[in-house]
């Protein structure tokens, strides 16, 4: 697949060139790797859709754990 991105902010293009250069890659190679990495992860919408809503017991357990952490930090 070939992509053509129009209207990219010049500062973004320059930053991508810098990152590619630092990685020892051409911009095309760098972006190919980054796009592959992005595509391999689930999007926030996919992640949210795959998870069952948290039940009250799980919520209360996490809430208590956070309270314990907060109390421990205040004792320091």
Secondary structure, DSSP 8 states (H G I E B T S, - for coil): ------S--HHHHHHHHHHHHHHT--HHHHHHHHHHHHHHS--HHHHHHHS----HHHHHHHHHHHHHHHHHHHH-
